[in-house]
Amino acid sequence: MVFVVISQHRFDVFNNPIQYYSLKIENFPQDYTSYNLRAHTYQWLGEYELAILDFTKLLESSIQPYKIYNNRGLCYEKIGDYHNALVDYQTANALLPNNKVILLNIEIIENMIKSNE
């Protein structure tokens, strides 16, 4: 086990990563790495709305924003918000043109939008 002590609290990082990252963010609000890791953990757990909030916060850091827009787009897609997913994918594509993964995401979401019309 890996234990970490933050502000008099001891955490098992592997058994409760959300609590660990949340406390790190509380104590170090500019620690964008913790926002990123928590966002991906939320995404993995299917907590897409919470992941969207963290990805949105990450955009303030402007560290590889195309990845953040793409990941936030994936979360919007999972909750059925296809319009915002497409906007984020298109923004990611504008920042990193012709990336195969991003272009595939755009194609998939455009097909989903057409099939729901």
N, C-alpha and C positions, 0 to 999 in steps of 0.2 A: 504494500500500500504506500501511497505517497500522501503525506500529510503536509499541510501548509498552515502557518499561523499568520493571520492578518487581524490586526487590531484586537488582540486578546481572544480571537476565535480560532479554533482548530478545525480544519476541514479535510475530509477525505476527498481529494480532487476527483477521483474516478467515480465515486458513488454519488456525488452531488455536484456536478460541474456548474449547473445554473446558479446555485447558491454561492459557490466559490467565485465565479466570474462577477456575479452581482455585487458581492462584497468588495472585490477588487475595484470595480467601477465606482462604488460608493466612496471608497477611500482614495482612488486615483481617477477622477472623472475624465482626464485627458488620455487615459490608457486605451487607445483605440484597438489595440490587440485583443483586449478582453471583450470589447464590444463585438469584434469580429468572431471570436471563438464562441461567445454566447449566442450570437445570431445563427451561426452554423449549427450549434447544439439545438437551439429552438427549431431550426429547419429540420434537422434530423429527427427530432421528437414529434414533428407534425404541428408544432405551435407556430403556424405561419404568420399570424397577426403580430405576435411578439418578435418574430424574426424580422418582419418588415420594419418595426420600430427601431430595432438595433441597426439594420442596414441603412435606414434613413439617417440615423445619428452618425454612422460611419461616413456618409457623404460629406460631412463637415471636415473630415480629415483630408479629403481629396487624394488619398493614397489608392492608386489604381481604381479610379471610380468606375471604369467599364465593368470590372468584376462585381462591384457592389450593385450596379444597375442590373446586371444579368441575374445575380442571385436574388435580388428583390423581385425582379420580374418572375422568376420561378415561384416565389412565394405567392405573388398575386395570382399566378396561374393556378396554383393548388387550391386557392380559396374561391376560384371562379371569377375573379376580377380580370377578365381578359383585356379590357381596354387599358388598364394601368400596366398590365404585363407587357402589352405591345409597346406602349410608350417607353417603358424601361428598356426593353430589348432594342428599340430603335435608337434610344440614347446611347446605349452600350455600343451599338454598331457605329454611331457617329464618332464615338471616342476611339474605337478600334475597328476601323473599316475592314470588311470582308473576312472577319474571323468566322471560321466554319461553324463553330458551336453557336455563336450568336445568330448567324444567318439561319441555322437550322431551327433555333428557338423562334425566330420571327416567322419562318414558314409554318411551323406547327401551330403557333397561336393564331396566325391569319386563317388557317384552315379551320381551327376551332371556332373562330368568330363567324366565318361563313356558314358553318354547319349549324350554328345557333340562331341564324337570321330567320 
